[in-house]
Amino acid sequence: MLMRLSQKHGDQIEQGSARETGRIFFYLCRHMKGKGRIVAIDYGTRRTGVAVTDAEQIIASPLETVPTHELMAFLQDYFEREKVELLLVGYPRKMDYSESESMKYIRYFVQAFKKRFAHIPVEFMDERFTSSMAREALRTGGMKKSDRRQKAQLDRVSASLILQSFLESRNKTGT
């Protein structure tokens, strides 16, 4: 079976060595049709919160807060280590559903992202109230007030809430 898969993709696999085992493992990792992770970002002009799903796309977890000017390099590094199926970007809206002023920066980022990572689709998710929900989650989770003031923590948790909302809405619609 492996030889058939290898021939289908034009890869050569040596037989009869310890190297073969490693190559088979990495070959299967590259060509298996499993789900990839979903990465969500809460984009800010200074910092960007990043959250990810598990490989089965069930649980959203905060990952990191990255200086925005380093975001593309951070994502490049992450995409090289993990299979990613989708980038989810928080969509900032005002209470009247109009776009917030920060949307112009987000659009610029998304254009640059699509040029660099054309194989990864981008979707938007309403991010209203995620900062206040994140603040409340940190408070009820027992985090000290001084630690809650660290905006980097808030950005990560906000990205995680955006991602969790996406997962829940997707599960409701059955897609």
C-alpha positions as CSV (number, residue, x, y, z in Angstrom):
1,M,0.0,0.0,0.0
2,L,2.8,2.4,0.9
3,M,4.5,1.8,-2.4
4,R,1.3,2.6,-4.2
5,L,0.9,5.9,-2.2
6,S,4.5,6.7,-2.8
7,Q,4.2,6.1,-6.6
8,K,1.0,8.1,-6.7
9,H,2.8,11.1,-5.2
10,G,6.1,10.5,-7.0
11,D,8.1,10.0,-3.8
12,Q,10.9,7.5,-3.4
13,I,11.2,5.4,-0.2
14,E,14.3,3.4,0.5
15,Q,13.6,-0.1,1.7
16,G,15.4,-2.2,4.4
17,S,16.8,0.5,6.6
18,A,16.1,2.4,9.8
19,R,15.9,5.4,7.6
20,E,12.9,3.8,5.9
21,T,10.9,3.8,9.1
22,G,11.4,7.5,9.6
23,R,10.6,8.3,5.9
24,I,7.4,6.2,6.1
25,F,6.4,8.0,9.2
26,F,7.0,11.5,7.7
27,Y,5.5,10.4,4.4
28,L,2.2,9.3,6.1
29,C,2.1,12.6,8.2
30,R,2.4,14.6,5.0
31,H,-0.2,12.7,3.0
32,M,-2.9,11.6,5.5
33,K,-6.2,13.3,4.9
34,G,-6.9,14.1,8.6
35,K,-8.2,17.5,9.8
36,G,-5.9,20.3,10.3
37,R,-6.1,22.8,13.1
38,I,-7.9,26.1,13.0
39,V,-6.0,29.2,14.0
40,A,-7.8,32.2,15.3
41,I,-6.4,35.7,15.8
42,D,-7.6,38.7,17.7
43,Y,-5.8,41.3,15.6
44,G,-4.5,44.5,17.2
45,T,-2.2,47.2,15.9
46,R,0.3,46.4,18.7
47,R,-0.4,42.9,19.8
48,T,-2.3,40.0,18.3
49,G,-3.8,37.2,20.3
50,V,-3.6,33.7,18.8
51,A,-5.6,30.6,19.6
52,V,-5.8,27.2,18.1
53,T,-8.0,24.1,18.0
54,D,-6.8,20.6,18.8
55,A,-6.2,18.4,15.8
56,E,-9.8,17.1,15.9
57,Q,-11.2,20.7,16.0
58,I,-13.1,20.2,19.2
59,I,-11.4,22.4,21.7
60,A,-10.2,26.0,21.4
61,S,-7.1,27.0,23.4
62,P,-5.2,30.2,23.8
63,L,-1.7,29.9,22.2
64,E,0.3,33.1,22.3
65,T,0.2,36.8,22.1
66,V,2.5,38.1,19.4
67,P,3.7,41.6,18.6
68,T,1.7,42.3,15.4
69,H,4.8,43.2,13.4
70,E,6.1,39.7,14.1
71,L,2.7,37.9,13.3
72,M,3.5,36.7,9.8
73,A,6.8,35.1,10.9
74,F,5.1,33.5,13.9
75,L,2.4,32.1,11.6
76,Q,4.9,30.8,9.1
77,D,6.8,29.0,11.8
78,Y,3.6,27.5,13.2
79,F,2.3,26.4,9.8
80,E,5.6,24.6,9.2
81,R,5.1,22.6,12.4
82,E,1.3,22.0,12.3
83,K,-1.2,21.2,9.6
84,V,-3.6,24.2,9.5
85,E,-6.9,24.1,7.7
86,L,-8.3,27.6,8.3
87,L,-7.3,31.1,9.7
88,L,-10.2,32.7,11.6
89,V,-9.9,36.5,12.0
90,G,-11.9,38.4,14.6
91,Y,-14.2,40.9,12.9
92,P,-14.5,44.0,15.0
93,R,-18.0,45.6,14.8
94,K,-19.7,48.4,16.6
95,M,-23.0,47.9,18.4
96,D,-24.9,49.0,15.2
97,Y,-23.1,46.3,13.2
98,S,-21.0,48.7,11.3
99,E,-17.2,48.0,11.0
100,S,-14.9,49.5,13.6
101,E,-12.0,51.7,12.5
102,S,-9.5,48.9,13.0
103,M,-11.0,46.9,10.1
104,K,-8.7,48.8,7.6
105,Y,-5.6,47.3,9.3
106,I,-7.2,43.9,9.4
107,R,-8.0,44.0,5.7
108,Y,-4.4,44.9,4.9
109,F,-3.2,42.0,7.0
110,V,-5.6,39.6,5.4
111,Q,-4.5,40.6,1.9
112,A,-0.9,40.1,2.8
113,F,-1.8,36.7,4.5
114,K,-3.6,35.5,1.4
115,K,-0.6,36.3,-0.8
116,R,1.8,34.5,1.4
117,F,-0.4,31.6,2.4
118,A,-2.7,31.1,-0.6
119,H,-3.5,27.5,0.4
120,I,-5.0,28.5,3.8
121,P,-8.5,30.0,3.6
122,V,-9.5,32.9,5.8
123,E,-12.9,33.5,7.5
124,F,-14.1,36.2,9.7
125,M,-16.0,35.9,13.0
126,D,-17.8,38.6,15.0
127,E,-15.6,39.5,17.9
128,R,-17.9,41.9,19.8
129,F,-17.9,41.4,23.6
130,T,-14.9,39.0,23.5
131,S,-12.6,41.3,25.4
132,S,-15.2,41.8,28.2
133,M,-16.0,38.1,28.2
134,A,-12.2,37.3,28.4
135,R,-11.8,39.8,31.3
136,E,-14.6,38.1,33.2
137,A,-13.3,34.6,32.4
138,L,-9.9,35.6,33.8
139,R,-11.5,37.1,36.9
140,T,-13.8,34.2,37.7
141,G,-10.9,31.8,36.9
142,G,-9.1,33.2,40.0
143,M,-6.4,35.2,38.3
144,K,-5.0,38.0,40.4
145,K,-6.0,41.5,39.4
146,S,-2.4,42.5,38.6
147,D,-2.1,39.5,36.2
148,R,-5.5,40.3,34.6
149,R,-4.1,43.8,33.7
150,Q,-1.6,42.2,31.3
151,K,-3.2,42.8,28.0
152,A,-1.3,40.0,26.3
153,Q,-3.2,37.5,28.4
154,L,-6.5,39.2,27.5
155,D,-5.7,39.1,23.8
156,R,-4.9,35.3,23.9
157,V,-8.1,34.5,25.7
158,S,-10.2,36.8,23.4
159,A,-8.8,34.9,20.4
160,S,-9.8,31.6,22.1
161,L,-13.3,32.9,22.7
162,I,-13.6,33.9,19.0
163,L,-12.5,30.4,18.0
164,Q,-14.8,28.7,20.5
165,S,-17.8,30.8,19.2
166,F,-16.9,29.7,15.6
167,L,-16.7,26.0,16.6
168,E,-20.1,26.2,18.4
169,S,-21.8,28.0,15.5
170,R,-20.3,25.5,13.0
171,N,-21.5,22.5,15.2
172,K,-25.0,24.1,15.3
173,T,-25.2,24.2,11.5
174,G,-23.6,20.8,11.1
175,T,-20.7,21.8,8.8
